Amino acid sequence: MNANTNANAEANQSASQGVYDTAQQNGDSSAAINNQGLGDQAADNGSAASTPSLETKLAEAVALAEKHKDEWLRAKAETDNIRRRSAEDVLKAQKFGVEKMADSLLAVKDSLDAALVVESPSLESFKEGIDITARQLTSVFERFSIAEINPAGAKFDPTKHQAIAALESEQEPNTVLNVMQKGYTLHDRVLRPALVTVSKAKSAPAAS
């Protein structure tokens, strides 16, 4: 009988131990599941915290737009200043572009004024004064690249000469015979063409 009792006690103890172990395992599994859930929730919270909100994105976009607007306004102001300065420079060039030439012509004017105040000048002194003034004017022309067009005896050039008459001549046709008025160029650009007469072939004698 004692043997049976001991056997029953051991069986009960084993069953109790099995129930305990099962409960322990179930508890561990529940704890693990709970821990996993808490970890997932924490990860979701961290992800939400790292992702900017719509308000944050909107604020950043507004700040960027303001920065671009400020840069555009600065660039526009600089462009307007450059345009204004350029217009002022063009206006000054139009007003004072001939300042150096005008200054050089003052000496020519002084010579002419001096000649006008001479009382009873002799023909020789008068011619001498004109010659001096002409040399001064020629010097000014050379300084500013103004050159004469004096094509006597040259081939007629319609880009530099203006023919006012064609005369029969022994010379080759379209040869400049006479220069009625000299022309002038400025840096090879024609200021005024020379007025000339040109040659043409003689007419055949009329049959008798």
ChimeraX attribute file (.defattr): number of C-alpha atoms within 10 A of each C-alpha:
attribute: neighborCount
match mode: 1-to-1
recipient: residues
	/A:1	6
	/A:2	7
	/A:3	8
	/A:4	9
	/A:5	10
	/A:6	11
	/A:7	12
	/A:8	12
	/A:9	12
	/A:10	12
	/A:11	12
	/A:12	12
	/A:13	12
	/A:14	12
	/A:15	12
	/A:16	12
	/A:17	12
	/A:18	12
	/A:19	12
	/A:20	12
	/A:21	12
	/A:22	12
	/A:23	12
	/A:24	12
	/A:25	12
	/A:26	12
	/A:27	12
	/A:28	12
	/A:29	12
	/A:30	12
	/A:31	12
	/A:32	12
	/A:33	12
	/A:34	12
	/A:35	12
	/A:36	12
	/A:37	12
	/A:38	12
	/A:39	12
	/A:40	12
	/A:41	12
	/A:42	12
	/A:43	12
	/A:44	12
	/A:45	11
	/A:46	11
	/A:47	11
	/A:48	11
	/A:49	10
	/A:50	9
	/A:51	10
	/A:52	11
	/A:53	11
	/A:54	9
	/A:55	9
	/A:56	11
	/A:57	12
	/A:58	12
	/A:59	12
	/A:60	12
	/A:61	12
	/A:62	12
	/A:63	12
	/A:64	12
	/A:65	12
	/A:66	12
	/A:67	12
	/A:68	12
	/A:69	12
	/A:70	12
	/A:71	12
	/A:72	12
	/A:73	12
	/A:74	12
	/A:75	12
	/A:76	12
	/A:77	12
	/A:78	12
	/A:79	12
	/A:80	12
	/A:81	12
	/A:82	12
	/A:83	12
	/A:84	12
	/A:85	12
	/A:86	12
	/A:87	12
	/A:88	12
	/A:89	12
	/A:90	13
	/A:91	12
	/A:92	11
	/A:93	12
	/A:94	10
	/A:95	10
	/A:96	12
	/A:97	12
	/A:98	11
	/A:99	11
	/A:100	10
	/A:101	14
	/A:102	12
	/A:103	11
	/A:104	18
	/A:105	16
	/A:106	11
	/A:107	15
	/A:108	19
	/A:109	14
	/A:110	12
	/A:111	16
	/A:112	15
	/A:113	11
	/A:114	11
	/A:115	16
	/A:116	11
	/A:117	9
	/A:118	11
	/A:119	7
	/A:120	7
	/A:121	13
	/A:122	10
	/A:123	9
	/A:124	9
	/A:125	12
	/A:126	14
	/A:127	12
	/A:128	12
	/A:129	16
	/A:130	15
	/A:131	12
	/A:132	14
	/A:133	19
	/A:134	14
	/A:135	12
	/A:136	17
	/A:137	17
	/A:138	15
	/A:139	15
	/A:140	19
	/A:141	19
	/A:142	12
	/A:143	11
	/A:144	13
	/A:145	13
	/A:146	19
	/A:147	18
	/A:148	19
	/A:149	20
	/A:150	21
	/A:151	21
	/A:152	18
	/A:153	15
	/A:154	12
	/A:155	16
	/A:156	21
	/A:157	15
	/A:158	10
	/A:159	10
	/A:160	19
	/A:161	24
	/A:162	19
	/A:163	19
	/A:164	10
	/A:165	13
	/A:166	17
	/A:167	16
	/A:168	13
	/A:169	16
	/A:170	10
	/A:171	15
	/A:172	13
	/A:173	17
	/A:174	20
	/A:175	22
	/A:176	26
	/A:177	21
	/A:178	17
	/A:179	20
	/A:180	14
	/A:181	15
	/A:182	16
	/A:183	21
	/A:184	20
	/A:185	17
	/A:186	15
	/A:187	11
	/A:188	10
	/A:189	12
	/A:190	18
	/A:191	16
	/A:192	17
	/A:193	21
	/A:194	25
	/A:195	21
	/A:196	24
	/A:197	22
	/A:198	26
	/A:199	22
	/A:200	18
	/A:201	14
	/A:202	12
	/A:203	8
	/A:204	6
	/A:205	6
	/A:206	5
	/A:207	4
	/A:208	3
